[in-house]
């Protein structure tokens, strides 16, 4: 796994283990299908008009375009996104990963975790008895 800067590497190492594991999984899969290490370009950096998910320590971005040159083919990028969504499914209707350009910026793969771990634990509500059932 590569990083845009030492600061970005430090930021990734400071977030939740789940997000770090997702970055490792993304890198492993990228190496399998595209023979390329991922380059993490953003973890905590503030960008005006975004959702705030990065500042909330819940997302990272992977470079797919730099100065007009693509890292992945469309098919490779889609395979990585599909893999991440399959490996880390959410039950809230939102994807874990997507391939996009934010406000005309470079293409990248955006990976984020849900604000609530309940999005990953669909059985949690049924596994814990209700007070009225005790």
C-alpha positions in Angstrom: 0.0 0.0 0.0 1.2 3.4 -1.0 0.3 6.8 0.4 0.1 10.3 -1.2 2.2 11.6 1.7 3.5 10.5 5.1 0.7 12.5 6.7 -1.9 10.4 4.9 -0.3 7.3 6.2 -0.3 8.6 9.7 -4.0 9.5 9.3 -4.9 6.0 8.2 -3.1 4.5 11.1 -5.1 6.7 13.5 -8.6 5.6 12.4 -10.7 2.7 13.5 -9.3 -0.8 12.9 -12.3 -1.6 10.6 -11.3 1.2 8.2 -7.7 0.1 8.3 -8.7 -3.5 7.6 -10.8 -2.2 4.6 -7.8 -0.5 3.2 -5.7 -3.6 3.5 -8.5 -5.6 1.8 -8.7 -3.1 -0.9 -4.9 -3.2 -1.5 -4.8 -7.0 -1.5 -7.6 -7.2 -4.0 -6.1 -4.5 -6.2 -2.9 -6.4 -6.3 -4.7 -9.6 -7.3 -6.8 -8.2 -10.1 -4.7 -5.2 -11.4 -1.2 -6.1 -10.1 -1.1 -2.7 -8.5 -0.8 -1.4 -4.9 -3.4 1.1 -4.0 -2.4 4.7 -3.3 -4.4 6.2 -0.4 -4.8 9.9 -1.2 -7.1 11.1 1.5 -8.2 10.1 5.0 -9.0 13.2 7.2 -8.3 16.1 4.8 -11.1 18.7 4.7 -12.6 19.6 1.3 -15.3 22.3 1.1 -18.8 21.1 0.3 -18.2 17.4 1.0 -20.3 15.3 3.4 -17.8 15.5 6.3 -17.3 11.7 6.3 -13.5 12.1 6.1 -13.3 14.5 8.9 -15.5 12.1 10.9 -12.7 9.5 10.5 -14.9 7.1 8.5 -13.5 7.2 5.0 -10.5 6.9 2.7 -9.9 7.6 -1.0 -7.8 5.5 -3.4 -6.2 7.2 -6.4 -7.5 6.3 -9.8 -6.6 9.4 -11.8 -3.6 11.8 -11.5 -2.9 14.5 -14.0 -5.3 12.8 -16.5 -3.7 9.4 -16.3 -5.8 6.5 -14.9 -4.5 3.9 -12.5 -7.2 1.4 -13.2 -9.4 0.5 -16.2 -13.1 1.1 -15.7 -13.4 -2.7 -15.3 -10.7 -2.9 -12.7 -12.1 0.0 -10.7 -15.6 -1.6 -10.8 -14.2 -5.0 -9.7 -12.6 -3.3 -6.7 -15.8 -1.4 -5.8 -17.9 -4.6 -6.2 -15.4 -6.6 -4.1 -15.5 -4.0 -1.3 -19.3 -3.8 -1.3 -19.5 -7.6 -1.2 -16.8 -8.0 1.5 -18.3 -5.2 3.7 -22.0 -5.2 3.0 -24.3 -2.7 4.7 -27.9 -3.2 5.6 -28.8 0.5 5.3 -29.1 0.6 1.5 -25.8 2.5 1.1 -22.7 1.3 -0.6 -19.4 0.8 1.2 -17.4 1.8 -1.9 -18.0 3.8 -5.0 -15.9 5.0 -7.9 -16.5 8.7 -8.7 -15.2 12.2 -9.2 -16.1 14.8 -6.6 -17.0 18.2 -8.0 -14.9 17.7 -11.2 -11.9 16.4 -9.4 -9.9 13.3 -10.3 -11.5 9.9 -10.3 -11.0 7.9 -7.2 -12.4 4.9 -5.3 -14.1 6.2 -2.1 -14.5 3.7 0.8 -16.4 4.5 3.9 -17.8 2.9 7.0 -21.3 3.6 8.3 -21.8 5.9 11.3 -23.4 3.0 13.2 -22.0 -0.5 13.4 -25.7 -1.6 13.2 -25.3 -1.2 9.5 -23.0 -4.3 9.6 -24.8 -6.3 12.2 -28.3 -7.1 10.9 -28.9 -9.8 13.5 -28.0 -7.7 16.5 -31.5 -6.5 17.2 -32.9 -10.0 17.2 -30.0 -11.5 19.1 -30.6 -9.3 22.2 -33.9 -10.0 23.9 -36.3 -7.1 24.4 -36.8 -6.0 28.0 -40.4 -7.0 27.7 -39.4 -10.5 26.7 -37.4 -11.1 29.9 
